[in-house]
């Protein structure tokens, strides 16, 4: 299957999605509109005067043919992923543990030898490949300058977008790959059919493609509307991933739900007939049916999102009326959607704290004048409330903050706002 020829049309630095990004279906149905949101990585320096700011519509669309839930606008990747892209995956403990577990799982499913090549698309600072590099050949591909950190760690990295040219370079220098991984990036890339063809070309005959993507099921079940932003072009279910990969001659032979990013799905695919099918695939597909195959369930999700927003604003109104201070805790990309969609500003949220060493310290949260400061401010200032912007790991965060000396209360904004 080739890439759809009439996917969309250009408007400046964005592409309006007129046809499904996977199956080219022109009959897409609107599910949810979160307004106009700024790019989540566009963070101005503290003290910089407000100036003209670009923002882009965030609308969720549903394809009834392949069941893909997708964003209605594709923004130029150079805007979304600037060279100074602040995200480093190695600073996140759950991701370090996840990639270590992925490597062990690989060894149980795939016969990996020392001279086998492992390629990671969107390799960032080399976090995933660090698990493979001592026992196998590795190659990272990432467009951000953070790739230089991986090179310093001894992980060969091409600082560029994954493309036919990059595939050609890898094939010429290192040959075909036994394993290709795309974690938290497979939903980010435009022209996904073309990318799958590039993966197919680079993959050895008995090779395996492993993707990890934020998963539609927990997004719906736990109301994670804050994960909807322009980096995420597609919100995959196993139904939609399987449709995409099948169209290119791949077969999904194993799948697994994993806890990263509030709930993700790990999918193993290979050329048809190369690996025995695991029962996990049929089980997850069956579990998805009531949600993924039903437009009605998606529209109920929209209603719950609206009510959740109103409940959070009402809660913050009561807190601020009493004169209390509220600090945000951590500044993941998803925090930008929550803050901008609900209309939280620096009059409501005094600041957001980040762990020492974060590239986001000294910046304003996107679209606001809410400053990001070092985490120690939470313990020295002792605000009455801490709004957990990484609420999906609240059970991990709260004991750590308490141990470090925070004495206030916690606001968990989703799925239903509550104070702990």
C-alpha positions in Angstrom: 0.0 0.0 0.0 1.4 3.4 -0.9 1.0 6.6 1.0 -2.4 8.3 0.3 -2.0 10.8 -2.5 -4.8 13.2 -1.3 -4.2 13.2 2.5 -4.6 16.9 3.1 -3.9 20.4 1.8 -1.2 22.9 3.0 -2.0 26.1 4.8 1.2 27.9 5.7 3.1 25.7 8.2 0.3 23.3 8.8 -1.7 20.5 7.0 -5.4 20.2 7.4 -6.4 16.6 7.6 -9.2 15.9 5.0 -8.7 12.2 4.7 -7.7 9.5 7.2 -4.0 9.3 7.9 -4.0 5.5 7.6 -6.7 4.4 5.1 -7.4 7.6 3.1 -11.1 7.6 4.1 -12.6 11.1 3.4 -15.5 10.6 5.8 -14.0 11.6 9.1 -16.2 12.4 12.1 -15.5 15.1 14.7 -15.2 13.8 18.3 -13.8 16.6 20.4 -12.4 20.2 20.0 -10.0 21.5 22.7 -9.6 25.0 21.2 -6.4 26.5 19.9 -3.3 25.3 21.7 0.4 26.6 21.5 3.2 24.1 20.6 4.0 22.3 23.8 7.8 22.8 23.4 7.6 26.5 22.7 8.7 27.9 26.0 9.9 31.5 26.4 12.5 32.7 28.9 11.3 34.1 32.2 11.2 37.9 31.9 10.7 37.9 28.2 7.9 40.2 27.2 4.8 38.6 25.7 4.8 38.7 22.0 2.8 37.3 19.1 2.3 33.6 19.7 1.1 30.9 17.2 -1.5 28.4 18.3 -3.2 25.6 16.4 -6.6 24.0 16.5 -6.7 20.7 18.5 -9.6 18.7 17.1 -10.0 14.9 17.4 -11.4 13.1 14.4 -12.6 9.4 14.1 -12.3 7.2 11.1 -15.2 4.6 11.0 -13.3 2.5 8.5 -10.0 1.7 10.2 -11.1 3.1 13.6 -8.2 5.5 13.9 -8.6 8.5 16.2 -6.5 11.3 14.9 -5.7 15.0 15.1 -7.4 17.3 12.5 -4.2 19.4 11.9 -0.6 18.4 11.2 1.8 21.2 12.3 5.2 21.5 10.7 7.6 19.2 12.7 10.3 22.0 12.8 7.8 24.0 15.0 6.9 21.1 17.2 10.4 19.7 17.6 12.9 22.6 17.6 16.7 21.9 17.8 16.5 22.9 21.4 13.8 20.4 22.1 13.8 20.2 25.9 12.6 16.6 26.5 15.1 13.9 27.6 13.7 10.4 28.1 16.5 9.3 30.5 15.3 11.7 33.2 12.1 9.7 33.5 12.5 6.7 35.8 9.4 4.8 34.5 10.9 5.1 30.9 14.3 3.8 32.0 12.6 0.8 33.7 10.3 0.3 30.7 13.2 0.2 28.2 15.2 -2.2 30.4 12.1 -4.5 30.5 11.6 -4.1 26.8 15.1 -5.5 26.2 14.5 -8.5 28.4 11.2 -9.2 26.7 13.0 -9.0 23.3 15.4 -11.6 24.2 12.5 -14.0 25.0 10.7 -13.4 21.8 13.5 -12.8 19.2 16.7 -14.6 18.6 19.2 -11.7 18.9 22.9 -12.2 18.1 25.8 -9.9 18.8 26.1 -8.8 15.2 22.4 -8.1 14.8 21.5 -4.4 14.2 19.0 -2.6 16.4 17.7 0.7 15.1 15.7 3.2 17.2 13.5 5.8 15.4 13.3 8.9 17.6 16.1 7.8 19.8 16.4 11.0 21.7 19.3 10.8 24.2 19.8 7.0 23.6 17.8 5.8 26.6 16.4 2.7 24.9 19.5 1.8 22.9 21.7 1.9 26.0 20.1 -1.4 27.0 21.2 -3.0 23.7 24.5 -1.4 22.9 26.8 -3.6 24.9 25.5 -6.8 23.3 24.4 -5.8 19.8 25.1 -3.3 17.1 22.9 -0.2 17.5 21.9 2.9 15.5 19.9 5.8 16.7 17.9 8.3 14.5 16.6 11.5 16.0 16.2 15.1 14.6 17.0 16.9 17.8 20.3 18.2 19.1 19.8 15.9 22.2 21.1 13.1 19.9 24.6 14.5 20.6 24.1 13.2 24.2 23.6 9.7 22.8 26.7 10.0 20.7 28.7 11.0 23.8 27.4 7.8 25.5 28.8 5.7 22.7 25.5 5.3 20.7 25.9 6.0 17.0 23.1 8.5 16.1 22.0 10.1 12.9 20.6 13.6 13.7 17.9 13.7 11.1 14.3 12.7 10.5 13.7 9.0 9.7 13.3 8.9 5.9 14.3 7.0 2.7 17.6 8.9 2.7 18.4 7.8 6.2 17.4 4.2 5.4 19.7 4.3 2.5 22.6 5.5 4.7 22.0 2.8 7.3 21.7 0.0 4.7 24.9 1.2 3.0 26.9 1.4 6.3 25.4 -1.3 8.5 23.0 -3.4 6.5 19.5 -4.5 7.4 18.1 -4.3 11.0 17.0 -7.3 13.0 15.0 -5.0 15.3 13.5 -1.5 14.6 11.9 0.3 17.5 9.7 3.4 17.6 8.7 4.3 21.1 6.5 7.3 21.8 7.2 8.5 18.3 5.1 6.2 16.0 2.1 8.5 16.5 4.1 11.6 15.9 5.3 11.2 12.4 3.5 12.6 9.3 3.0 10.3 6.2 2.9 7.2 8.3 2.3 4.9 5.3 5.6 6.1 3.8 7.3 5.6 7.2 6.1 2.0 7.4 7.4 1.3 3.9 10.8 2.7 5.0 10.7 0.4 8.1 9.9 -2.6 5.8 12.8 -1.8 3.6 15.3 -1.5 6.4 14.0 -4.6 8.3 15.7 -8.0 7.7 13.5 -10.8 6.4 13.1 -12.2 9.9 13.3 -8.8 11.6 10.8 -7.4 14.1 9.3 -3.9 14.3 8.4 -2.8 17.9 6.2 0.2 18.5 5.1 1.8 21.7 2.4 4.4 21.5 0.1 6.2 23.9 -3.0 3.9 24.0 -6.5 5.0 23.1 -8.2 2.8 25.6 -6.8 4.3 28.8 -7.1 7.8 27.2 -10.8 7.2 27.0 -11.2 5.3 30.3 -9.2 7.7 32.5 -10.1 10.9 30.6 -6.6 11.8 29.5 -7.6 14.7 27.3 -4.3 16.3 28.4 -2.4 13.9 26.1 -4.0 15.5 23.1 -1.6 18.0 21.6 0.0 18.5 18.2 3.0 16.2 18.6 0.5 13.3 18.8 -1.1 13.0 15.3 -2.7 9.7 15.9 -4.2 8.0 19.0 -3.8 4.3 18.3 -5.9 1.3 19.3 -4.6 -2.2 18.4 -7.4 -2.2 15.8 -6.0 0.8 14.0 -2.3 -0.2 14.3 -3.1 -3.7 13.0 -5.0 -2.2 10.0 -2.0 0.0 9.2 0.6 -2.7 9.5 -1.5 -5.4 7.7 -1.8 -3.0 4.7 2.0 -3.1 4.3 2.4 -6.9 4.6 3.2 -7.0 8.3 1.5 -9.2 10.9 1.0 -8.2 14.5 2.1 -11.3 16.5 2.3 -9.9 20.0 0.9 -7.0 22.0 1.1 -5.8 25.5 -0.4 -2.9 27.6 2.4 -1.0 29.4 2.2 1.8 32.1 4.3 4.5 30.4 2.7 7.9 29.7 -0.4 7.0 31.6 -1.0 3.9 29.6 0.6 2.8 26.3 0.5 -0.3 24.0 3.6 -2.2 22.9 3.2 -4.0 19.5 5.4 -6.5 17.9 5.1 -7.0 14.1 7.0 -8.9 11.5 6.5 -10.0 7.9 3.6 -12.4 7.6 4.2 -15.9 8.9 7.6 -15.3 10.5 6.6 -15.5 14.1 3.9 -17.5 16.0 0.8 -15.5 17.0 0.5 -14.8 20.8 -3.0 -14.9 22.3 -2.4 -11.4 23.7 -3.4 -10.0 20.3 -6.9 -11.5 20.2 -7.5 -10.7 23.9 -6.7 -7.0 23.5 -8.7 -6.7 20.3 -11.7 -8.2 22.1 -11.3 -5.8 25.0 -11.2 -2.8 22.7 -14.4 -3.5 20.8 -17.0 -1.7 23.0 -14.9 1.5 23.0 -12.9 1.6 19.8 -15.6 0.4 17.4 -18.3 2.7 18.9 -18.6 6.4 18.0 -21.1 6.7 20.8 -18.5 5.8 23.4 -16.2 8.5 22.0 -18.9 11.1 22.2 -19.5 10.2 25.9 -15.8 10.8 26.4 -16.3 14.4 25.0 -19.1 15.0 27.6 -16.9 13.8 30.4 -14.0 16.0 29.3 -16.2 19.1 29.4 -17.5 18.3 32.9 -14.0 17.5 34.2 -12.8 20.9 33.0 -15.7 22.7 34.8 -15.1 20.7 38.0 -11.4 21.6 38.1 -12.0 25.3 37.5 -14.7 25.3 40.2 -12.3 23.6 42.7 -9.5 26.1 41.9 -12.0 29.0 42.3 -12.8 27.9 45.9 -9.1 27.5 46.7 -8.1 30.9 45.4 -11.1 32.5 47.1 -9.6 31.4 50.4 -6.3 33.1 49.5 -4.3 29.8 49.1 -1.3 29.4 46.9 -1.1 26.7 44.3 2.2 25.4 42.8 2.2 23.0 39.8 4.4 19.9 40.1 6.4 18.9 36.9 6.0 20.3 33.4 5.4 17.4 31.0 4.0 18.2 27.5 0.6 17.1 28.6 0.5 19.9 31.2 0.4 22.5 28.4 -2.9 21.1 27.1 -4.5 20.9 30.6 -3.4 24.5 31.5 -4.4 26.1 28.2 -7.7 24.2 27.7 -8.9 24.9 31.2 -7.6 28.6 31.1 -5.3 28.3 34.1 -2.9 31.3 34.2 -0.3 32.8 36.6 -3.0 34.3 38.7 -4.2 30.8 39.5 -1.0 28.8 39.4 2.0 30.7 41.0 4.6 28.5 39.3 5.5 25.0 38.2 8.4 23.2 39.8 10.7 20.8 37.9 13.5 18.6 39.1 17.0 20.0 39.1 18.7 19.8 35.7 15.5 20.1 33.7 15.8 22.1 30.5 12.4 23.7 31.2 13.6 25.6 34.4 13.8 29.3 33.7 11.0 29.2 31.1 7.3 30.0 31.0 4.8 27.3 30.5 3.6 27.4 26.9 1.0 30.1 26.2 1.2 31.6 29.7 3.4 33.6 32.1 3.5 30.7 34.6 7.2 30.3 35.5 9.0 27.0 35.7 11.4 26.9 38.7 13.6 24.4 40.5 11.8 21.9 42.7 13.3 23.1 46.0 10.9 26.1 45.8 8.0 23.7 46.7 9.7 22.8 50.0 11.1 26.2 50.9 7.9 28.1 50.1 5.4 25.4 51.3 2.3 26.5 49.3 -1.0 25.2 50.6 -1.6 23.1 47.4 0.4 21.2 44.8 -1.3 20.6 41.5 0.1 17.4 40.1 0.4 18.0 36.4 2.0 14.5 36.0 -1.2 13.2 37.7 -0.9 9.8 35.9 2.1 9.0 38.3 0.5 10.6 41.4 1.0 7.4 43.5 4.7 7.6 42.7 5.0 11.4 43.1 3.1 12.1 46.4 5.3 9.9 48.7 8.5 11.3 47.2 7.3 14.9 47.7 6.2 14.2 51.3 9.5 12.5 52.0 11.3 15.6 50.7 9.3 17.8 53.1 6.2 19.1 51.4 3.4 19.5 54.0 0.5 20.8 51.8 -2.3 19.1 50.0 -2.3 17.6 46.5 -4.7 18.4 43.7 -5.1 15.5 41.2 -6.8 17.1 38.2 -7.9 14.0 36.3 -10.0 12.0 35.6 -12.2 13.6 38.2 -10.5 16.4 40.1 -9.9 15.7 43.8 -7.8 16.9 46.8 -5.7 14.5 48.7 
